[in-house]
Amino acid sequence: QEAPCPIGSLVRISGDLGDNGMLRNGWHKPEAWGCWSSGPDGALRLWFDAPLRGPHAIEFDMMAPLLNGPVILSVNGEAMVPLAVTDGPNEWLLPTRRTDGQTELDLHLLVALPVRPIDVRDSKDDRILGVGIRSLRIRALSRD
């Protein structure tokens, strides 16, 4: 059963929630805290009860890439400006020309420097990690 992504509401990404269909290709198994992308491209699909109208932003609560490389968000095929992701909230303005009238968004988080923790720190984790996400929220912006 697919549930919509409510505008303005926090959507947690964790193993506690089970598979809600949002995480597509490029993710490790969700954990209690959230989920790591498994390489340079983590795909997500968000869908809504009604078409998006006007400007919106998306905020991800993230764990930064281990090598601090930039992250690019692609929205329905259009790449946004690279962001130096920090641990915590990170926000992109969504391109209205790609979102207006849409009931579904195809998102990709593109990580420049995915790496295995075992190669860069004292860790036994040999998975390739891109960026970690704890939650996301889409919010409408005022039209002023």
Beta strands, then each sheet from edge to edge (+ up, - down):
strand 1: 11-12
strand 2: 35-36
strand 3: 41-47
strand 4: 56-63
strand 5: 71-75
strand 6: 78-79
strand 7: 88-93
strand 8: 104-111
strand 9: 132-140
sheet 1: 1+ 9- 2+
sheet 2: 1+ 9- 4+ 7-
sheet 3: 3+ 8- 5+ 6-
end
